[in-house]
């Protein structure tokens, strides 16, 4: 741990799911640190790994929020937003978050519709960006409500998915069982000049026991019979579009949206946190810091498999900067934390062991953790 007063501390947390957004987490920590160590410069750089909260992280980093209306997973039109930054050469980049448009939280009354839920609205948002001159698009995928292999997204971009009678198949993963051919001539013309990056925190293939349906469809409300229907439909979809692409890591992301994006849009898959850190220039920001604080709601085995805190930790450690984690709870041992590169972990359960109270009062508890962290790490 650093000795003396740190010149700068970087706060780079992910969201505390179900409790606080990443900017809210950073804000609460900052309040505690600034109260306990007012001579320390606190720089808040909230992060995400491609799932919900990704657009918030970029807006917090100074990107322009662009409001848009688009269909949710069941076709109900609602408000959404994506983030845009114009590069030095004038070529704008957009970050579009699937969860913000067609995610589980966009289900009316929270009612799942696993067979018919669609990514159509995501395609609408992509088209909105293309029509405004965006030619570099980052798709943050995660938290989807559908298992349609990205078909709805592609239909919104002009792909015609036809059945045996030459009719367009309706929205949803189940309908893909009837798909017999596709027509690409109507695809949005700007797609030919657009690069796509798939920002994801999963490496699942499209099909099989580790695929989109087997792993993720249960949390979208699909029972055993519905999962069998969706698996067969996605197998037909893969055969129609690009069977080889179905095996690629990340093809199963967001109900197979990764597959559709890679197979038709030419998207390149990258770990979501790496994409975020690159685009906010985190590695430059961290050079002047003496401490980095990261974290998420639960530090556990999933954290060690490439979630946002691990990406932040790796980037900070590469620059020789110590890293402390904060979390709602920590299920990792001290040796696991040390092996991962963390100096220590502070949790809300250290202050409030009752989970419900911890979640309900996360902000003031985090402010207290910020003060504790300053006392331990940022004072002589």
Secondary structure, 3 states (H helix, E strand, C coil): CCCCCCCEEEEEECCECCCECHHHHHHHHHHHHHHHCCCCEEEECCCCCCCCCHHHHHHHCCCEEEEEEEECCCCCEEEEEEEEEECCCCCEEEEEEHHHHHEHHHCHHHCCCCCCCCCHHHHHHHHHHHHCCCCEEEEECCCECCCCCCHHHHHHCCCEEECCCCCECCCCCHHHHHCCEEECCCCCHHHHHCEEEEEECCCCCCCCCCCHHHHHHHHHCCCHHHHHHHHHHHHHHHHHHCHHHHHCCCCCHHHHHHHHHHHHHCCEEEEHHHHHHHHCCHHHHHHHCCEEEEEEEEECCCHHHCCHHHHHHHHHHHCCCCEEEEEEEECCCHHHHHHHCCCEEEEHHHCCCCHHHHHHCHHHHHHHHHHHHHHHHCCC
